[in-house]
Amino acid sequence: MWSILRFLGLGANCRGFVLAALFMSDSSDSFLPPGRYRWTWEDVEAKFVPETQFGETRRHVVWKHFKLATETLRGVVPIAAVWIGGSFLSSKQEPGDVDAVYIVRGREYDAIQDDADKQLVALFSGGEQLKQRGLLVDSYVIHWTPRATNGIENDHEHRELTFRGYWDDWLQRNKLDRKAPPAAADAEPVRGYVEVVLDGFVA
């Protein structure tokens, strides 16, 4: 089945077929095939926050929290794109939260002068700080700065690229036993995630 899904996932027009195939699975937490998929905000909402006849669901609540968090961060610094992953991008009926890696424009971030704005961005930088404030969003922030070459010319570029690789790897993992110590088997990429471009990578 996964080989078929990978094939279908190669084309943007095949998104609906990929999701339909996933949700036909007997598993309660089927995921997208491994990889990164560029979708629109509307794509994600249509596929993972469907309208129901029974009022607001857990998915609707998580999505509202995610939208609020995203617009709050965008009010301080442009978000080039956001990587969305975790159980929210699965067939699980009641995901615990949404995993969001915000890629902010590095130059605009470096230009922030207001201490309150810096503290707000820090709330999005991991440690479940948003969840501690009542939002069902597990968020992280990485920076993106245009690079003229393919090489790594300084420590700043090295950090940026390291974090991008780290989160790409992390979002494709799925730890089966959350209570057990990390194991080599957990390193296998078994699920995909979505990239939504918001403010764009170039001003």
Secondary structure in CASP SS format (residue, H / E / C, confidence):
PFRMAT SS
TARGET T0000
AUTHOR 0000-0000-0000
METHOD secondary structure of the structure
MODEL  1
M C 1.00
W H 1.00
S H 1.00
I H 1.00
L H 1.00
R H 1.00
F H 1.00
L H 1.00
G H 1.00
L C 1.00
G C 1.00
A H 1.00
N H 1.00
C H 1.00
R H 1.00
G H 1.00
F H 1.00
V H 1.00
L H 1.00
A H 1.00
A H 1.00
L H 1.00
F H 1.00
M C 1.00
S C 1.00
D C 1.00
S C 1.00
S C 1.00
D C 1.00
S C 1.00
F E 1.00
L C 1.00
P C 1.00
P C 1.00
G E 1.00
R E 1.00
Y E 1.00
R E 1.00
W E 1.00
T C 1.00
W H 1.00
E H 1.00
D H 1.00
V H 1.00
E H 1.00
A H 1.00
K H 1.00
F H 1.00
V C 1.00
P C 1.00
E C 1.00
T C 1.00
Q C 1.00
F C 1.00
G C 1.00
E C 1.00
T C 1.00
R H 1.00
R H 1.00
H H 1.00
V H 1.00
V H 1.00
W H 1.00
K H 1.00
H H 1.00
F H 1.00
K H 1.00
L H 1.00
A H 1.00
T H 1.00
E H 1.00
T H 1.00
L H 1.00
R H 1.00
G C 1.00
V C 1.00
V C 1.00
P C 1.00
I E 1.00
A E 1.00
A E 1.00
V E 1.00
W E 1.00
I E 1.00
G E 1.00
G H 1.00
S H 1.00
F H 1.00
L H 1.00
S E 1.00
S C 1.00
K C 1.00
Q C 1.00
E C 1.00
P C 1.00
G C 1.00
D C 1.00
V E 1.00
D E 1.00
A E 1.00
V E 1.00
Y E 1.00
I E 1.00
V E 1.00
R E 1.00
G H 1.00
R H 1.00
E H 1.00
Y H 1.00
D H 1.00
A C 1.00
I C 1.00
Q C 1.00
D C 1.00
D H 1.00
A H 1.00
D H 1.00
K H 1.00
Q H 1.00
L H 1.00
V H 1.00
A H 1.00
L H 1.00
F C 1.00
S C 1.00
G C 1.00
G C 1.00
E C 1.00
Q C 1.00
L C 1.00
K H 1.00
Q H 1.00
R H 1.00
G C 1.00
L C 1.00
L C 1.00
V E 1.00
D E 1.00
S E 1.00
Y E 1.00
V E 1.00
I E 1.00
H E 1.00
W E 1.00
T C 1.00
P C 1.00
R C 1.00
A C 1.00
T C 1.00
N C 1.00
G C 1.00
I C 1.00
E C 1.00
N C 1.00
D H 1.00
H H 1.00
E H 1.00
H H 1.00
R H 1.00
E H 1.00
L H 1.00
T H 1.00
F H 1.00
R H 1.00
G H 1.00
Y H 1.00
W H 1.00
D H 1.00
D H 1.00
W H 1.00
L H 1.00
Q C 1.00
R C 1.00
N C 1.00
K C 1.00
L C 1.00
D C 1.00
R C 1.00
K C 1.00
A C 1.00
P C 1.00
P C 1.00
A C 1.00
A H 1.00
A H 1.00
D H 1.00
A H 1.00
E C 1.00
P C 1.00
V C 1.00
R C 1.00
G E 1.00
Y E 1.00
V E 1.00
E E 1.00
V E 1.00
V E 1.00
L C 1.00
D C 1.00
G C 1.00
F C 1.00
V C 1.00
A C 1.00
END
